[in-house]
């Protein structure tokens, strides 16, 4: 049986081969096992953004910040995704939150 970590690793390899849609499907398999698997949610945010699925990208990145509220990188990633999706006010808000949280200790 595949573990979330194994499936995540497969998704990354698929993504690196250039098949973003297939990588997304593999990450959905991860989340079917563990809906709070942060690495999968984080990767989904990036992959969705690259596919032009901006609402899905922001939703995934936002979920990461909910699961990791003390990790400033979560908010930095949300900010970058929002910026790339053309949502500048949301990007600025997320970056402000990243600064207020500070680096993970």
N, C-alpha and C positions, 0 to 999 in steps of 0.2 A: 504494500500500500504506500502510496506517495504521501509524504508529509508536506505541510505548507512550505517549509523551507526548500524542499526538493522541487516542488512545483514553481516556487518563486525563482529559483536558480534556472529552471528550464525556460521560464518566461523571459528572463534577462538574455539568455542565449538566443532565443527566438527573436527578440527585439534587435540584438546585435547583428543578426543575420539579415535584418531589414524588413521583417514581416510584423509590422506594428499591430495590425488587427489580430493576428494569431497570438501575439504576446498578450494582448488585452484579454483574449478568451482564456488563456492560461492563468492570468491573474484572477479572473473571475472564479476559476476553479479553486484557487487559494482561498478566496473570500467565502466560497461556499462551505469550506471547512472551518475557517476562522474569520469571521466578519470584521474583526479588529486587528488583523495582521498588518501592522503599520507599514512595513516595507512594501507590501503589495499595494496598499492605498496610496503611498507616496509615488510609487512607479506609475500607477494608474493615472494620477494627476498629470504627470509628465506626458505619458503616452496619449491620453485623451487630448491634451493641448496640441500635441503634434498632429493629431488627426482632425483638428478643428472642432472638436466637441467641447466647447468652452464651458458650458454649464456643468458638464460631467467632470471636467478637469478641476474646476473650482470646488465642486462638491467633494471630490476625493481629497483634495489638498486641505479643505476646511475640516474634514473628518480627522485628518492627521493631527491638526492643531487641537481638536477636542480630546483626542487620545493622549497627546503629548503636550499639555498646556504649559509646561515649564521648559520646553525645548525650543530655544529661539530659532533653530534651523527650520522647524516646522513652519514658523511664521515667515521666515525668509523665503522658503519654497513657495508658500502661498502667495507671497508678494510677487515673486518672479512669474508665477503662472498667471496671476491676475494682470500683470503688466503685459505679458505676451498675448493675453486674450483681449487687450484693449480696455481693461477695467482699471484705469489709473487711480481713481479715488480708493477703491478697494485695495489696490496694491500699496498705496501710501499708508492706509490704515494697518495693513498686515505688517509692514516694515516698522511702523511705530510700535506695534505690539512686540515685535522681535527685539527692538531696542529696550523696551521696558522689562522684558523677561530676562534679557542678558544671556550670556553663554551658559550652556548646560554644565552643571558641576558634577 
